[in-house]
Amino acid sequence: MRDGIIAIRALLDKNKASYNASAFFKTAKGNYAEHDVFIGVKVPILRQISKDFADLPITHLQSLISSPINEERLLALFIMTSQYKNIPDEIYACYMRNLSYVNNWNLVDSSAHLILGAYLYNRDKNKLIVLAKSNNLWERRIAIVATWYFIRQNELGWTYRLAEILLNDDHDLIHKATGWMLREVGKKNPDLLIQFLESHHISMPRTMLRYAIERLPKDVREYYMRRD
């Protein structure tokens, strides 16, 4: 079998393009994506490559997930999420071992619910509380986005529990992710979302509130946005 990493990197090199990463990520010095390297390979191409290399061994995935190149890490996560259903224990262990490389919003949002959320669904979920209280921005986002898997199974309580922990978070990316998950909860049960808002809308960051109420009727949205 041809070396998978050599083949993959040849395909990535073939498909790279000029790319203004700052249009999607805050890459300036001091911002959250300052560390990241982008080569301009589009997500549909990465998804196709992930299908072509769906059986890539974990040792090869380790090389991709630890790469400084964002697209290589994202590709690794696409492959890991597809392998999860067959080898959940191994993929979960690999994911947690490499959590420090899941360090941009596109990486978190493509994997947290499909690996961490799926694995913890029928298990002890207290790991999510630890992550939600982490000093690391990405671990906090991983925690709340992981609950998207629970939401899809109609288990809504853990999203609220973590949202309460993150109410006073100072980062916009956490405000957006938490509001997004609250919005997803509201799609399942609008009354529960209203109950949460009645308890917390005064103290919620504005961005979190806006994301949470996006799918509510206009008059309800206007009511909550007039909270002051």
SVG drawing of the C-alpha trace seen along z (x, -y; Angstrom):
<svg xmlns="http://www.w3.org/2000/svg" viewBox="-44 -49 49 51">
<polyline fill="none" stroke="black" stroke-width="0.4" points="0.0,0.0 1.3,-3.4 2.2,-5.6 -1.0,-7.3 0.5,-10.5 2.6,-11.1 -0.4,-10.5 -2.6,-12.8 -0.1,-15.6 0.4,-15.3 -3.3,-15.8 -3.5,-18.7 -0.6,-20.3 -2.3,-19.8 -5.5,-21.4 -4.1,-24.3 -5.1,-27.8 -4.6,-31.4 -6.7,-31.9 -7.4,-34.9 -7.8,-33.2 -8.5,-36.5 -11.9,-36.6 -13.0,-33.6 -10.5,-33.5 -8.9,-36.1 -5.3,-35.5 -3.8,-38.9 -1.1,-38.9 -2.8,-38.4 -6.0,-36.9 -7.3,-33.4 -6.0,-32.0 -2.6,-33.7 -1.0,-30.3 -2.7,-28.7 -1.4,-28.0 -3.8,-27.7 -3.0,-26.5 -6.4,-27.1 -7.8,-23.6 -11.6,-23.8 -13.8,-21.8 -15.6,-19.8 -12.2,-18.6 -11.1,-17.7 -14.3,-15.7 -13.7,-13.8 -10.1,-13.0 -11.4,-11.8 -13.6,-9.4 -10.8,-8.2 -8.6,-7.6 -11.4,-6.5 -9.3,-3.5 -6.2,-5.5 -4.5,-4.0 -4.5,-5.9 -0.7,-6.3 -1.2,-8.2 -4.0,-10.2 -1.7,-11.2 0.6,-12.8 -2.2,-14.8 -3.9,-15.9 -0.6,-17.2 0.2,-19.2 0.6,-23.0 -1.6,-23.2 -5.3,-23.7 -6.5,-21.7 -4.5,-18.7 -5.9,-18.7 -9.4,-19.2 -8.9,-16.3 -7.8,-14.1 -10.9,-15.0 -13.1,-14.2 -11.6,-10.7 -11.8,-10.2 -15.5,-11.1 -16.2,-8.6 -14.1,-5.9 -15.8,-6.5 -18.8,-4.2 -16.4,-1.2 -13.8,-1.9 -15.3,-4.3 -12.9,-3.6 -9.8,-4.1 -11.0,-7.2 -12.2,-8.8 -8.8,-8.0 -7.0,-9.5 -9.2,-12.6 -8.7,-13.3 -5.0,-12.6 -4.8,-15.3 -7.3,-17.8 -4.7,-20.6 -4.7,-20.3 -8.4,-20.8 -7.7,-24.5 -9.8,-26.5 -13.6,-26.9 -13.8,-24.9 -12.0,-22.0 -14.1,-22.0 -17.4,-22.4 -16.6,-19.5 -15.8,-17.0 -16.8,-17.7 -20.4,-16.5 -19.5,-13.6 -16.7,-12.1 -16.8,-13.5 -20.6,-14.0 -21.3,-10.6 -18.9,-8.8 -20.2,-10.4 -23.9,-10.1 -24.4,-7.0 -21.5,-7.6 -20.4,-9.8 -20.5,-13.4 -18.6,-15.2 -15.6,-15.5 -17.7,-18.2 -17.8,-20.3 -14.1,-20.1 -13.7,-21.3 -16.3,-24.0 -14.3,-25.4 -10.9,-25.2 -8.7,-28.2 -8.3,-27.0 -10.8,-28.7 -11.0,-25.6 -11.7,-23.2 -14.6,-25.4 -16.0,-25.5 -15.5,-21.7 -17.6,-21.2 -20.6,-23.1 -20.5,-22.0 -20.3,-18.3 -23.8,-18.7 -25.1,-19.1 -25.1,-15.3 -27.2,-15.1 -29.6,-17.7 -30.1,-15.5 -31.2,-12.7 -33.6,-15.0 -31.4,-15.2 -31.4,-18.9 -30.3,-19.3 -26.6,-19.2 -26.6,-22.1 -28.3,-24.3 -26.0,-23.1 -22.9,-24.0 -24.5,-27.3 -24.9,-28.4 -21.2,-27.7 -20.3,-29.8 -22.7,-32.7 -19.8,-34.9 -17.2,-33.8 -15.3,-36.7 -14.7,-35.3 -17.0,-36.0 -16.4,-32.5 -17.9,-31.0 -20.8,-33.5 -21.5,-32.4 -21.2,-28.7 -23.3,-28.7 -26.0,-30.8 -25.9,-28.4 -26.5,-25.4 -29.3,-27.1 -30.9,-27.9 -30.6,-24.2 -32.3,-23.3 -35.1,-25.8 -35.8,-24.0 -36.5,-20.9 -38.4,-22.5 -39.1,-26.3 -40.7,-26.4 -37.5,-25.1 -35.5,-27.8 -37.9,-30.4 -37.5,-29.2 -33.8,-29.5 -34.0,-33.0 -36.4,-34.1 -33.8,-33.1 -30.7,-34.3 -31.4,-36.8 -30.4,-39.8 -26.9,-38.5 -26.3,-36.8 -23.7,-38.4 -25.5,-40.2 -24.1,-37.9 -25.1,-34.8 -28.6,-36.1 -28.9,-37.1 -27.8,-33.6 -30.1,-31.9 -33.3,-33.7 -32.7,-33.7 -35.5,-31.1 -38.1,-32.6 -41.0,-34.8 -40.1,-38.4 -42.0,-39.9 -40.3,-37.5 -36.9,-38.4 -37.6,-42.0 -38.8,-41.5 -35.5,-39.9 -33.4,-42.3 -35.0,-45.2 -33.8,-43.6 -32.1,-46.8"/>
</svg>
